[in-house]
Amino acid sequence: MNPKERRAARHLHPTPDGPKPRRRTVEQVVDTALGVIAAEGYEALTMRRLATALDTGPASLYNHVVNKADLDELLIGRLCTQLVLPDPDPAAWQEQIHGVCAQMRDQYLKYPGISRAALAMAPTDLEIVRVGEGMLAILLAGDVTPQAAVWAGDALLLYVAAYCLELSIADQRAARNDPVWGHDRDELTRRFTALPPETFPHTTRHAAELTAGEAHDRFDFTITLMLDGLAQPSANRPSRRPPP
């Protein structure tokens, strides 16, 4: 089989007489790629860098993955294997979705910048689809309409990926001790309060609120906000056309 055929075979349930994808070798490629990301960040992961880590040539990688986009999907699929999906509970659907999003967040944060790989992805990996299926089942159990449930699942995972990517970028800047970007909370508060109040009355007055939040407070707030909005009947009916 050529690389594209192997990729397609990975996305099928195995059958007794069906093709046997080279799972062991693919697993080794993914393991090594995750090791590179954990040590150096996602931006450092190129096919050439991965080949060096595997002590092989870049061309040989294409016997196992089609291209970098295929590798990205395998990486996100591996992270998805770690997610535990609860049985849908109509009485606790919001808490369940929040929990799945938090699990995805924690997986992304183990590998700096890896959530970039999930952006603009049209996944076919079975583990990624499994997570989407599980989230959809929970949302539907919460009496969310199918169209709203599908769009909400996409929006939630997009937010999780963006949130984790922002944290990884901030961490990279802090690690470089960049004097332009390395502002702590107290400094930001001083900068906001030092602005001319006649021009920025709300920013100066609410500088503490603008810089507030510990750990994942903002993450939890945003996920809760999205789910509370989704629970409203008006938010459960997606518009067929954009507002004028």
QUIHU-V264086 format. One record per pair of residues at least 24 apart in sequence whose ideal C-beta (glycine too) atoms are under 7 Angstrom apart, sorted by the first residue. I is the first residue (numbers start at 1). J is the second residue. Records with the same first field share a line. If there is no record, write none. Layout:
I=J + J
This chain:
3=62 + 63 + 66
4=66
7=66 + 70
11=124 + 125 + 126
22=64
25=64
26=64 + 74
29=61 + 64 + 65
30=74 + 75 + 78
33=71 + 75
34=75 + 78 + 111
37=111 + 112 + 114
38=110 + 111
41=112 + 113 + 172
42=111 + 112 + 113 + 114 + 116 + 117
43=113
72=117 + 121
73=121 + 123 + 125
74=125
75=114 + 117
76=117 + 118 + 121 + 128
77=125 + 127 + 128
79=107
80=127 + 128 + 130 + 131
81=127
82=107
83=131
85=131 + 134
88=137 + 138 + 141
89=141
90=141 + 142
93=138 + 139 + 141 + 142
94=142 + 227 + 231
96=138
97=135 + 138 + 139 + 156 + 227
98=223 + 224 + 227
100=134 + 135
101=156 + 160 + 223
104=157 + 160
105=160 + 163 + 164 + 219
108=161 + 164
109=164 + 167
112=168 + 171
113=165 + 168
115=161 + 164 + 165
116=165
118=161
119=161
144=230 + 236
145=236 + 237
147=238
148=230 + 236 + 238
151=238
152=230
155=226
156=223 + 226
159=222
163=219
185=211
